[in-house]
Amino acid sequence: MLTVLALACFLTLLAVGCRTRHHQFYKAVESPRLLIGGREPVVLTRPQSDGGLLPEFTSATLLPGRGMNLLQLTVYLPGTGMVPVFVSPEPDQINPMLTNPDTDRNGAVTAGFGGSLQLPLAGRITGKLSADGQSISIPWHGKTLTLPTDAAGAPISSNGLFNNQLPTALEVDALPDGEMSTAVFEPGDFGGHWPSTTRVTVVTTLMRKTMDITITALNTGNQPEPMNIGWRPFFAIPSGQRSQLQLHLPPADRAETDARGEFTGQTLPLANTPYDFTAHDGAALGSRALDATFAHVHSSPMQDSPTAELVDRIGNYGLRLTLLSPSIKVLHVLAPSDKPVVSIAPRMGLGSQSADGLTTLQPGDSIEWKIRLEIFRPGRSLETAGIR
């Protein structure tokens, strides 16, 4: 009886603590000190492990007022200390950047740093420019979709329709070794740009060696709709020495582009080309600039899921991006030669001048998009070091 009573008291106190934590969180949202996109940033945290012998994630800053975009992810590196994973401004520097509606069209400012979520379209979309230069139109299954342009007069839309969305429900839960946020969005028909209505759930989980992002899109309307979910991260280079980075990509084909940068509809093999980073240890990025889209991404024979790696050997630092959903078939890699940043962006489809090749969600159907970002020490995986 004493054991049962003690267990009951413990569970009661735990439930009260969880309710108090959520109450305090929502109170902070209602009376925030700093608003970005109308909501206070959410910070997932976990304590640094004893010893400090291996790299580990310590915090993730999310922007609920901007579609749960990741503003920053912090990692502890042995011998170095706390290091930012993304190229991003400080939170208090963002709001002045949002005051110009021309440069922040459709949430474009916060899509240019950190890790932005892109849906229901992802990647660079080109189409027929409207007479006023404010939108483009693209075909989809005999219908016409209208998208806002990145800039007035430019026939390009590249940021999706999600970066200025606000959640209708949001909570943070404690985990044994981290924290998890769950945000629910009801963007409807995305301001009249989409043929049906959609509910989007974004779950971000921060643990010691991994961060998972899971996005679920549900067609809540009565019409079919296309769907392309993506993530555009801007990874920093801790050592600042871009030329010595090692990049590994999963087996794939390169999507061919013409002189204007438009997809031709053809794919090219990677073997014996400057775009082949599929060797076990990848290849040195060196001084070359890279701006390429890789299609038909699949896993290597010894892997369960397609995996990309970015290794900074001087910084003794590696990131592993695993595509956990079979719906993710494309990687876009951007590595300008004059900047210490590399973007490895996973998404479901290519994007281009049409949405016809994308996944179609029928009314009531849903699709899951999930990726995992893992921190590791080059030359020694966390598994072989005994960390599970």
N, C-alpha and C positions, 0 to 999 in steps of 0.2 A: 504493500500500500504506500509506504513512504517513497519507494522508487517511482510509482505511478504518479503520485502527487508532485514530486519534484520535476518529473518530465512535463506534466501539465503546466506547472508554473513557468518552466523554461520556455515552452512553446507560446504561452500567453505573452510573456515579455518580448519574445522575438517578433510576434505579430504586431505588438504595440510599437516596437522599434521600427519595423518596416513602414507602418502607417505614418509614424512621426516623420520618418525620412522623406516619404513621398509628400506629406503635407508641407514640410519645410521646402522641398523642391518646388512645388507649385506656388508656394508663397513667394519664393525668390523670383519665379517667372512673372507673377503679378506685380511685384514691386522691385523691378530690377535696377541694378546700378549701371549696367551697360546693355543697350539694345542694339542688335544688328539685324536688320530686316524686320524689326518689330518684336523680336524675342531675345531673351538673354541667352548667350552661349551655354551649352551643356558640356561639362568637363567630366569624362570618365577617368577614374584614377585607380591605381593599385600601389601598394607599398613596395619599395625595392626589396628584393630578397637579400637575406644575410649572405655575406661573403663577397658579393660583387665580382664574381669570377667570370660571369657570362653576360653577354648583352641581353637586355630585356626591355619591353615596353613599360612605360610608367604612367602615361596619360594620353588622352585623346580629346581634343576640343572640337565640338560639333556646333553647327549653326542651324537651329530649328527654324529660324526666320528665313533661311535660304535653302530649303529642301534637304536639311540634314547634311549639307556639305561638310566635309572634314576640313577644318581650318588648320589644325596642327596635330601631329602625332609625335610624342617625345619618347626617346629611347635612351637608356643608360648604356654607355660603352665603357668597359673596364679600361682604366688608365686615361680616359678622356673626360668622363662625366656625362651630363645630360646633353643630348644632341637633338635638334629638330629634324624630323624625317622629311618634311615638306618645305618647299620654298613658299613662304607666306608672310604677310605683314603681321605686326602685332595687332591684337583685337581692337585697341583704342585708335589705331590708324585707319581702320576700314571705313567708318562712317563718312569721313570727308570725301572718300572715293565714290560714295553712293549718291552724292548730291546732284550729279549731272545726269539727267535722264537720257541724254544722247549716248554717253559712254556706258551707261548701265542698262541698256536696252535688254529687257527680258532677263534681268539678273546677270548680265554678262560680266560684271566686275568680279563677283565671287566665283565665276567659272574660270577665272584666269590664274588661280593660285590654289594651294592646298590640294584637295581631292574632291572635285565636284561630281555629283550624280547627274546623269543625263537620261532623260526619257520624256515622252514616249518615242522620241527619235534621238539618235546619238551619232556623233560624227559630223562631217561637213556635208551639208545638203545644199545643192544648187537647184534652181528652178527658174520659172518665168517670172520676171520682175513685174510688179504691179505698176500702174501708171503713176502713182504717188511715190513709188520707191520704198514703201514701208513694209512690203510683204512679198513673198514668192509663192507660187503655186506648183505643186507636184502631183502626178497622177498616182492613184491607188485603186486597183480593181475597178476601173471605169469611173471612179469618182475623182474629185479634185480636192486636195488638202491645201490649206493656206497657212503659211508659217511666217512669223515676224522675222525680218532681216536682222543681221548683226549690226548693220549700220545703214542709214538711209541711203538708198541708191545702189547698195551692193547686193547682188543676187545670191546671197549666201546666208544660211541659217545653220549655226554650228553648236548652239548651247542647249538644245532641247527646249522643253517648256516647263521645267521643274524648279529652276533655280530661285524663283521668287515665291514658292509655295509655302504656306504655313500649316503646321500640323493641327488636326482636330483633337488628337489625343497623344499624350507623351508621358512616358514614365521611365524611371531608371531603377534597375534592380541590382542588388549586390550578388556577386558570385563568389565561390570559394577562393578564387585567385584573381579577381578582377571585378568588372562591372559591365552591365549590358543596358543599352537604351532601346526602347521600342517606340517608334513614332508612326502614327497613322495619318494619312493625308486623303482628303476628298477633293481632288482637283476638278472633278466633274468632266466636262468636255474641254478642259484646258483653255478656257476663255473663248470658246466657240471655234477653236482650231481643230477639234477632233470629232470623228463621226459617232463616238459613243462616250459614255461616262466611265470613269476609272477610279478605283480605290487603290492606293499605294501604301504598303507597309514597309518600313525601313528598320531593320534590326542591326545594331552595331555592337559587337562584343569585343571587349578588350581583356586579354589575358597576358600572362607573363611573356610568352614568346610569339603569340599570334594575335592578330586582329581580324575578325570576320565581318563582312558586310553582306547582309541578305536582303534582297529587295523582292517583294512579291507584288505583282500587278494583277488586279482582278477587274474584269470587264463587268461593271454593274449596270450597264445600259441594255438596250434592246437591239443594238446594231453591232455587227462585227467591227473590229478596229485593229490596225497594225500596231506592233510593239517592237521597239528596239531599246534595250536598256544598256547603259554604259557608265563607266567611271573614268574620269580624267585626272589622274594624280600628277603632281609636279614634284618629283623626288629631288631632294638636295644631295650634294656631294660633300660629306663631312670633311674630307681632306682638302677640298677645293681644287684638286688636281684632276680635271676631267679626262685628260689624255690617257691615264692609266686605268680607267674603269674597264671591267670585264662585263660583257653582256651576254647572257644566254637566253635563247628563245626556243620555244617548242617547235617541232616540225610543222611546216605550213607552206603555203605558196604566197608569193608576193602579188598583190593586186596591181595590175598595170595601170598607169595613168598617162594621159596625153600631155602636150605642152602646157595646157591650161591647168593641169592638176586634176582633171576629171577622170574618173574610172572609165576604162574602155570596155569593161565587162570581161576581160581576159585576165587570167592569172599566169604567173611565170614561176618556174622552179627556182629554188634557192641555191642549189649545189653549184660551187665554183663561181659564185657571184659575191660582190661586196656586201650583200644583204644576208649572207649565211652566218648565223650566230647559233647554229644548232648543235655544235660540238659539245661534248660533256661539260667542259669548262668554259664554253662560250668562246668569245673572241674579244680582243682588245678593241675598245672604241676608238682609241687613238685620237687623231685630230679631225676625223671625218665627221661631217654633219649627216644626220639621219632624219628623214621624214618619210616614213614608209608604212603602208598598211599590209598586214599579213592575214590572209584568209585561209579557211579550211584548217584552222588550228586543231591539232590533235596531240595526244600524249605519246611519249616515247614508249618503247616496248616494256621497259622496267618501271613505268610510272602508271598510277591509277588515273591521274588527271594532268592536263597540260600545265607546264610550269615554266615561268620566266624568272631569271635571276639577274640582279645587279650587284656587283661586288666592287667595293672600294678597298683594295688591298692595303694601301698606305694607311687608310683610316681603320683597318682591321674590322670591316663592317660589310655585311651582306643582307640584302632583302630578297626574299623569295615570294613570288606572286603565283598562287595556284588557282586555276579556274575550276571551281567545284561543280558548276552547272554545265551540263552538255549543251545548253542553249547558247553558251558563250563560244563563238566560232571565229572571232576577229580580235587582233591586237593591232593597235596603232602605236608606233614608236616615234617619238620626237626627241631629238638630241641636237640642239643648235651648237655649232662649233665654238661660239663665242660666249656661251653662258654655262654656269655650273649647275645645270638642271637636266634631268632626263624624265620623260613621260612615257610610261608603258600603260596604255589605255585599253582595257578589255571591254568588248561590247558584243552584242548578239549578231548584228548585221553590219554590212559595209556602210550603208548610207550612200547617197549619190544623187541622181536626178529623179529617182523614183522610190516609192515605198513598197512597190509590188513584190520585192523579194524578201520582205520581212515576215516575221511570225504573225499570224492572224489569230487574234483572240475572239472567239465567238462569245455571245452573251452568256455570262455565268462562268466562263473559263478563266483560269489564272495561269501565270507562269512565274517560276522562281529563278532569280539570278543571284549567284553567290560566289564570292571570291574570298581568299584567305591571304593575308600578308604576314609573312614570318620573318623574324629577325634571326640571324645566325652569324657565327664567326667563320670567316673563310678558312677552308681547309679542315674544318672540324665541325660536323653537324651537331646539333643539339641532341639528337638521338644517341649518337655514339658517345657523347659526353655524359650520358646517363640521365638526361633531362627529358621527361615525358609530359 
